[in-house]
Amino acid sequence: MAEMAETNNPLDSEGLTEGQGRDILLRLRDEGFEADDQKLAVALGRPVEEVQAWTSGGAPVDDDLIMKARGIAQERGINLE
């Protein structure tokens, strides 16, 4: 899959970039789900292919996804910032 160009549009009111959002997903996956895309996909309620596209840079991340990731991290006691 070809990597998408990262946008410079902030994902949230704090100015989070798409790259920073992708880093949040990767940390959540690695620290909270044994670095397993399938386990993260189940937690997010999304197909594993979609999670793989986000983490590889093949699909853009959005603010709703990051909010959900932050909520899951908080529930699991994982510091993403």
ABEGO torsion letter per residue (X at the ends): XBBBBBBABBABAAGBBAAAAAAAAAAAAAAAAGGBAAAAAAAAGBBAAAAAAAAAGABBBBAAAAAAAAAAAAAAGBBAX
